[in-house]
Amino acid sequence: MRTKKKLLFLVILVVLALSWVFLRNPQGQIWRPGRSLDRRQVKVAVLYLADPSAGGYSRAHDVGILEMQRALELRDDQIIRKLSVSDLNKPAVELAMRECIAEGVNLIISTSDGYAETCEKLAARFSNVAFAQIYVKLRNATNLTHYFGRIYQARYLSGIAAGLRTKNGKIGYVAAMGRANSQVTSGLNAFALGVERVNRDAQILVKVTYRWYDPMGERQAARALLAEGCDVIAQHCDTPNPQIAAQAAGFWGVGYNTDMSRVAPGAVITSVMWNWGVYYTRLVQSVIDGSFTTEPYFGGLRDGVVDLAPLNENLLPPEAAETVAKARAEIEDGVNGVFDGVMETNEGRTVGVEGGTLSDAVICDSLDWYYRNVRELR
């Protein structure tokens, strides 16, 4: 009860601070949809699940913020970072966002789908602040947009590298969420399709943590997969711990979010990467020049927002670079949509049609099956 009263008191203080900001802030410093803003007056807030220094997911976003800051020549005091904001604690999320608004931000970037509910709520309340929500398809007509990308394209390429690297045909995959989560499952299936392209006998064993950010759980999941005989560990989770576990066991891995070879150089054959600076620079520039719209952003390999880290050719067979490059060109040229034709699930049913490809909407929103070479480790 004492904690709830303290939190309520803090919220009241933030509301009072907001009133003070709006009373003292000259009209020229307040952002409005369709209105340009002096570059020196723009202020951006970013909410992170963890401290970016820990690596992985939050680091990828912060690298993007730093790239945006350099590209647009913003001062350090024009960026507000809220670190280690748990997406399981809704009052804490709201308090963090309200504190940012009280400091006069013009744009809030929400980097977790667990922040989405609060993002939508405050966007309706504060029309003078632009909001950008990752992944969750929320938008309004004026100040709330959402963004994501075709990460499954890079996942497919990383699957090719993993399929060429494995010696025993058993590849592990640490997943943050289960089969019902399309974001995770589409990436896993794209990875599996890439593996099968070069290694038809290989199997992917997936271990689910059921948490987006779970350093200990991610390490334990990787160790469980290694104990099952997996000699390559891929991941869709936040920290580099699965790669560190793979290196400690003397095996190989595929990182995620950033190039994880910096923390496990003896294991990481490549990493699936987000280059968020591509989008964040475009987003903040639109707030500055008055072109901000709530039209969603969804980029891919050709846009540079998703990518594959350089292959560690010392850990891969000689043909890996050429094979991955060929597949990449097919995707960028539109010849390969990754989820093409008729595909078989691990339950024996078929998905897709001959000569067709699944749409981005299906891939990201309603893909709830595992490809035929995938099974889950309970």
C-alpha positions in Angstrom: 0.0 0.0 0.0 2.9 2.4 0.9 4.4 1.7 -2.6 1.1 2.6 -4.3 0.7 5.8 -2.3 4.3 6.8 -3.2 3.7 6.1 -6.9 0.5 8.1 -6.8 2.3 11.0 -5.2 5.0 10.9 -7.9 2.4 10.9 -10.7 0.8 14.0 -9.1 4.1 15.7 -9.0 4.7 14.9 -12.7 1.3 16.3 -13.6 2.0 19.5 -11.8 5.4 19.7 -13.5 3.7 19.3 -16.9 1.4 22.2 -16.2 4.4 24.3 -15.3 6.2 23.3 -18.5 3.2 24.2 -20.7 2.7 27.6 -19.0 6.3 28.6 -19.4 7.1 27.1 -22.8 6.8 29.7 -25.6 4.5 28.6 -28.4 7.3 28.4 -30.8 8.9 25.5 -28.8 5.8 23.3 -28.8 5.5 20.7 -31.6 2.2 20.4 -33.5 1.4 18.0 -36.3 2.4 19.6 -39.6 4.4 22.3 -38.0 8.2 22.5 -38.3 10.5 22.8 -35.3 13.8 24.4 -34.9 16.5 21.8 -34.8 17.9 23.2 -31.6 14.5 22.8 -29.9 13.7 19.2 -30.7 13.9 16.9 -27.7 13.7 13.1 -28.0 12.9 10.6 -25.3 13.7 6.8 -25.6 12.5 4.1 -23.3 14.7 1.0 -23.0 14.1 -2.4 -21.4 17.7 -2.6 -20.1 20.8 -0.5 -19.9 22.3 -0.4 -23.5 25.8 -1.1 -22.0 24.6 -4.7 -21.4 24.5 -5.3 -25.1 21.8 -6.9 -27.3 18.4 -5.4 -27.9 18.7 -2.1 -26.0 22.2 -1.6 -27.3 20.9 -1.9 -30.9 18.4 0.8 -30.3 20.9 3.1 -28.6 23.4 2.7 -31.4 20.6 3.9 -33.7 19.8 6.8 -31.5 23.5 7.8 -31.5 23.6 7.6 -35.3 20.6 9.8 -35.5 22.1 12.3 -33.1 25.3 12.5 -35.1 23.4 12.8 -38.4 21.1 15.6 -37.2 23.8 17.3 -35.1 21.7 17.2 -31.9 23.2 18.0 -28.5 23.4 15.5 -25.7 20.7 17.4 -23.7 18.3 16.9 -26.6 18.2 13.1 -25.9 16.5 11.7 -22.8 17.1 8.0 -22.0 14.9 6.0 -19.6 16.9 2.8 -18.8 15.7 -0.5 -17.5 12.0 0.3 -17.7 10.2 -3.0 -17.2 7.4 -3.6 -19.6 5.7 -5.7 -16.9 5.2 -2.7 -14.7 2.6 -0.4 -16.4 2.7 2.3 -13.7 6.4 2.6 -14.0 6.1 2.8 -17.8 3.6 5.6 -17.5 5.6 7.5 -14.9 8.7 7.3 -17.2 6.8 8.7 -20.2 5.2 11.4 -18.1 8.5 12.5 -16.7 9.8 12.8 -20.3 6.8 14.9 -21.2 7.4 17.1 -18.2 10.9 17.7 -19.4 9.5 19.1 -22.7 10.1 16.3 -25.2 8.6 16.5 -28.6 9.0 12.8 -29.5 8.8 9.6 -27.4 10.2 6.4 -28.9 8.8 3.3 -27.3 11.1 0.3 -27.9 9.0 -2.5 -26.4 5.6 -3.8 -27.3 5.0 -4.0 -23.6 4.9 -0.2 -23.6 2.2 0.0 -26.3 -0.8 0.4 -24.1 0.7 3.4 -22.3 2.0 4.8 -25.5 -1.5 4.8 -27.0 -3.1 6.3 -23.8 -0.6 9.2 -23.5 -0.7 9.9 -27.3 -4.4 10.6 -26.9 -3.8 12.9 -23.9 -0.8 14.9 -25.2 -1.3 16.0 -28.8 1.8 18.2 -28.7 4.1 15.1 -28.5 4.8 12.6 -31.3 4.9 8.9 -30.3 6.5 6.0 -32.2 5.7 2.5 -31.0 7.7 -0.5 -32.1 6.0 -3.5 -33.7 2.5 -3.2 -32.2 0.2 -1.8 -34.9 -1.1 1.3 -33.1 -1.7 4.6 -34.8 -4.0 7.6 -34.8 -4.5 10.4 -37.2 -2.1 12.9 -35.7 0.7 11.9 -33.4 1.0 8.1 -32.9 2.8 5.8 -35.4 4.4 2.4 -35.3 7.5 0.9 -36.9 9.2 -2.4 -37.6 11.0 -4.2 -40.4 11.5 -7.4 -42.4 13.9 -9.0 -39.9 12.9 -12.4 -41.3 14.9 -11.6 -44.4 18.2 -11.4 -42.4 17.1 -14.4 -40.4 16.9 -16.5 -43.6 20.4 -15.5 -44.5 21.7 -16.4 -41.0 20.0 -19.8 -41.3 22.1 -20.5 -44.4 25.3 -19.7 -42.4 24.1 -21.9 -39.6 23.2 -24.8 -41.9 26.7 -24.6 -43.5 28.4 -24.5 -40.1 26.7 -27.3 -38.1 28.6 -30.6 -38.1 26.0 -32.9 -36.6 22.8 -31.3 -38.0 21.4 -30.1 -34.6 20.9 -26.4 -34.3 19.6 -24.7 -31.2 17.4 -21.6 -31.1 16.6 -19.6 -27.9 13.2 -17.9 -28.4 11.8 -15.1 -26.2 8.2 -16.1 -26.9 6.3 -19.3 -28.0 4.7 -20.3 -31.2 1.7 -17.9 -30.9 4.0 -14.9 -31.1 4.3 -14.1 -34.9 7.2 -11.8 -34.5 9.4 -14.5 -32.9 7.9 -17.5 -34.9 8.3 -15.8 -38.3 11.9 -15.2 -37.7 12.5 -18.8 -36.5 10.7 -20.2 -39.5 12.7 -18.0 -41.9 15.9 -19.2 -40.2 14.7 -22.8 -40.6 14.0 -22.2 -44.3 17.5 -20.8 -44.7 19.0 -23.8 -42.9 17.1 -26.2 -45.1 18.3 -24.5 -48.3 21.8 -25.7 -47.7 21.3 -28.6 -45.2 18.1 -30.6 -45.8 18.8 -33.1 -43.0 19.4 -30.5 -40.2 17.0 -30.0 -37.4 16.3 -26.9 -35.3 15.5 -27.3 -31.6 13.9 -24.3 -30.0 13.8 -23.5 -26.3 11.4 -20.7 -25.2 12.1 -18.4 -22.2 8.7 -16.5 -22.3 10.4 -13.2 -21.5 11.8 -10.6 -23.8 14.6 -9.7 -21.4 15.8 -12.6 -19.2 19.6 -12.8 -18.9 19.6 -15.9 -16.7 16.8 -17.6 -18.5 18.5 -17.1 -21.9 21.8 -18.6 -20.5 19.9 -21.6 -19.1 18.0 -22.1 -22.4 21.2 -22.1 -24.4 22.9 -24.6 -22.0 19.8 -26.9 -22.3 20.1 -26.8 -26.1 23.8 -27.5 -25.9 23.1 -30.4 -23.5 20.8 -31.8 -26.2 23.7 -31.9 -28.6 23.2 -28.7 -30.6 26.4 -27.3 -32.0 25.1 -24.0 -33.2 23.0 -21.6 -31.0 20.9 -19.0 -32.6 18.6 -16.6 -30.7 15.6 -14.3 -30.7 16.2 -12.8 -27.2 17.8 -9.7 -25.8 21.2 -10.5 -24.3 24.4 -12.0 -25.7 24.3 -14.8 -23.1 23.4 -17.6 -25.5 26.5 -16.7 -27.6 28.7 -16.6 -24.5 27.3 -20.0 -23.5 28.1 -21.4 -27.0 31.6 -20.1 -26.9 32.2 -21.6 -23.4 31.1 -25.0 -24.7 33.4 -24.7 -27.7 30.6 -24.4 -30.3 29.2 -21.7 -32.6 26.4 -19.2 -32.6 24.3 -16.7 -34.5 23.8 -13.4 -32.6 20.9 -11.0 -32.7 20.2 -7.2 -32.6 23.9 -6.2 -32.8 27.1 -7.9 -34.0 27.7 -10.1 -31.0 31.1 -11.2 -32.2 32.5 -8.5 -30.0 31.5 -10.5 -26.9 31.9 -14.1 -28.2 34.4 -13.8 -31.1 35.3 -17.5 -30.9 31.6 -18.6 -31.4 29.7 -16.1 -33.5 29.6 -16.9 -37.2 27.3 -13.9 -37.9 24.5 -11.9 -36.3 21.1 -10.8 -37.4 21.1 -7.0 -36.9 18.8 -4.0 -36.6 20.2 -0.7 -37.9 17.7 1.5 -36.1 19.6 4.6 -37.1 18.1 4.4 -40.6 14.6 4.8 -39.2 15.3 7.1 -36.2 17.1 9.6 -38.4 14.1 9.7 -40.7 11.7 9.9 -37.8 13.3 12.8 -35.9 14.0 14.7 -39.2 10.2 14.5 -39.9 9.4 16.1 -36.5 11.9 18.9 -37.3 10.8 19.7 -40.8 7.0 19.2 -40.2 6.6 16.2 -42.4 5.8 13.7 -39.6 2.9 11.5 -40.4 1.4 8.4 -38.7 2.0 6.3 -41.7 3.8 3.1 -40.4 7.4 2.3 -41.3 8.3 -1.2 -42.4 11.8 -1.5 -44.0 14.0 -4.4 -45.1 17.4 -5.4 -46.4 17.2 -2.9 -49.3 16.5 -0.1 -46.9 19.3 -1.1 -44.6 17.2 -1.1 -41.4 17.9 -4.9 -41.2 21.1 -6.6 -42.0 23.5 -9.4 -41.5 26.8 -8.8 -39.7 29.9 -9.7 -41.6 30.5 -13.5 -41.8 33.3 -14.9 -39.6 35.0 -16.7 -42.5 37.5 -18.3 -40.1 34.5 -20.3 -38.6 32.7 -21.0 -41.8 33.3 -23.2 -44.9 34.7 -21.4 -48.0 31.4 -21.5 -49.9 29.5 -19.6 -47.2 30.2 -16.0 -48.4 29.1 -16.7 -51.9 26.1 -18.7 -50.9 24.8 -16.0 -48.6 25.5 -13.3 -51.1 23.5 -15.0 -53.8 20.5 -15.5 -51.4 20.7 -11.9 -50.4 20.7 -10.7 -54.0 17.6 -12.8 -54.6 15.8 -11.2 -51.7 16.8 -7.7 -52.5 15.7 -8.2 -56.2 12.4 -9.6 -55.2 13.1 -13.1 -56.6 12.9 -14.7 -53.1 10.2 -13.7 -50.7 11.5 -16.2 -48.1 8.0 -17.6 -47.4 7.4 -18.7 -51.0 5.2 -21.5 -52.3 3.8 -24.4 -50.4 5.4 -25.0 -47.0 4.9 -27.9 -44.6 4.6 -27.4 -40.9 6.0 -29.7 -38.3 2.5 -31.0 -37.7 2.2 -32.2 -41.2 -0.2 -29.6 -42.7 0.6 -27.2 -45.5 0.7 -23.4 -45.7 0.9 -21.1 -48.7 0.1 -21.7 -52.4 2.2 -22.7 -55.4 3.6 -19.6 -57.1 2.6 -17.3 -54.2 4.3 -15.8 -51.2 3.0 -14.9 -47.7 2.3 -11.2 -47.2 4.1 -9.2 -44.6 0.8 -8.9 -42.7 0.5 -12.7 -42.4 4.2 -13.1 -41.6 4.2 -10.6 -38.8 0.7 -10.9 -37.4 -0.7 -14.4 -37.8 2.0 -16.8 -38.4 1.6 -19.4 -35.5 3.2 -22.6 -36.8 6.6 -24.1 -36.9 8.3 -25.2 -40.1 8.8 -28.9 -40.6 12.4 -29.0 -39.4 11.6 -27.3 -36.1 10.7 -28.9 -32.8 10.4 -27.5 -29.3 12.4 -28.5 -26.3 10.0 -28.5 -23.3 
